[in-house]
């Protein structure tokens, strides 16, 4: 049986000279820069098993934190990789033709984010014993749960906690601000903090 290294080299060679092998998130993958600000990652093919299907990611940008996954195609057979990449290339050009040429524009187009001023939040409340609410920056772990990690804490003018959290899902890298029964989402940390400034108070 062929080694994994030889198998991925042979696959990359069969796809053509535009493809190369690189390492992303500690995994050897096949990569192609399509030349218009987008690039393609073919993942799941570092295996000697020829029937293992690939996951193909269309990225915009190639440096963190500016890059973003635009589209994901799963369960792609080896025979369909080239065709799928061509389709993703066409899709990237269609985005550019519509004016989606920056990370923020693509983000808003992809997720169609809307904010909820009422409802939608399952904010955890901290029970305080004594006469004073004592929310502190050390409480971030308490407000981290599920697919979100609390990165900062503030408090409302009545002393209730305000959690600023980031999604752990790299395909949905949003930030959210939760307080009371409200939940608002933002494409970046800076925008989330801009919203909080002047509305909420810093904690120790």
Secondary structure, 3 states (H helix, E strand, C coil): CCCHHHHHHHHHHHHCCCCEEEEECCEEEEEEECCCCEEEEEECCCCCCCCCCEEEEEEECCCCCCCEEEEEEEEECHHHHHHHHHHHHHHHHHHHHCCCCCHHHHHHHHHCCCCECCCCCCCCCCCCCCCCCCCCHHHHHHHCECCEEEEEEEECCCCCEEEEEEECCCCCCCEEEEECCEEEEECCHHHHHHHHECCEEECC
